[in-house]
Amino acid sequence: MELFYRILADIVVVIHAAYVLFVIVALPLILAGWFCEWQWVRNPWFRFVHLAMILIVVVQALLGIMCPLTVWEQDLRELAGQETYRGAFIANIAHDLLFYEGPAWVFTVCYCAFGLAVLAAFLLAPPRFGRRDDGVKPEPPVDRDASPA
């Protein structure tokens, strides 16, 4: 059963790393897309999910709530009989990228600053709803069966 919990803990830490990676990588992609006029970075689903993900982190940090993924991983590691975060190779890499030692206030400041950057990008290059109107009117359809007048 310990192996099962260790594997679950490894899965949780990889999911956690993917969450963090998405939040971090999406911001420079959004800014590059704004500059290069990539339309996919204006997708409302993508933009609202990205904004919501960082806002969850900021609110948790401001309220002093530990990340549920971290708590879940620690609980699973305890059930697996592990004293450290060490798991499988990929989980070790993901864990080492996620967790640093430092005062909580430093992380709260970093999360808030990054959240403000995401919000600024959201306002600078807002999502677009519906089709893009570039001012060009479509030509009326041609009736090929009509005789010339």
C-alpha positions, 0 to 999 in steps of 0.5 A, a space after each residue: 500500500 505504501 507504494 500506491 501512496 508514493 505513486 499518488 504523491 509523485 502524481 500530485 507533485 507532477 500535477 502541481 509542477 504542471 500548474 505552476 509551469 502553465 501559470 509562469 509560461 503563459 504570461 510571456 506567451 501572452 505578451 509575445 502574442 500581444 506583440 506578434 498579434 497571435 490571435 490564440 492568446 486572446 482566447 477568453 477561456 485561456 485568459 480567464 483560466 490563466 487569471 483564475 489560476 494565479 488569483 487562487 495562488 495570490 488569495 491563498 498566500 494573502 490568507 496564509 492558506 497552504 496550497 492544497 496540492 502541497 498538503 495532499 502531497 505531504 499527506 500521501 508521503 506520510 501514508 507512504 512512510 516517506 520522511 522526505 519529498 523524494 519520489 520517482 525521478 520526474 517527481 524529484 525534478 518537479 519537487 525541486 523546481 517547486 519548493 524553496 526555503 525562505 520566509 513566507 512573506 517573500 513568496 507572498 510578495 512574489 505571488 502578488 507581483 506576478 498576479 499583478 503582472 498577469 492582471 496587467 497583461 489581461 488589461 493590456 491584451 484583453 481576451 476577445 469574444 466572438 469574431 474579430 472585426 477588422 473593419 473589412 465588410 464582406 462582399 455580397 454573394 454573387 448570384 450566378 443564375 441571374 441574367 446580366 441587367 
